[in-house]
C-alpha cells in the first residue's frame, strides 16, 4: 500500500480515539452531574426521615406524686 493510505488510516484512527475520548468524558461529566442531583435529593429525604416525630408530652412525675385519678386511669380502674 502506498504511504498516503497509511497516513489516512493513522489519522482516522487518531481522530476516532480523540473523538471517543471526548465523547466518554462529556457523557461521564453529565452522568456525574445527574448522580450529584440524585444524591442531593436522597440526602434531603434521609434528613427528613431522621428527624424525630413529635411525641405527646407525657407526665414524667413519679406516680406517688400524681393525683389518685391519674393512677386509677392507668390501671384501668376508672
Helices and strands as residue ranges (DSSP letters): H 3-50, G 63-65, H 68-74
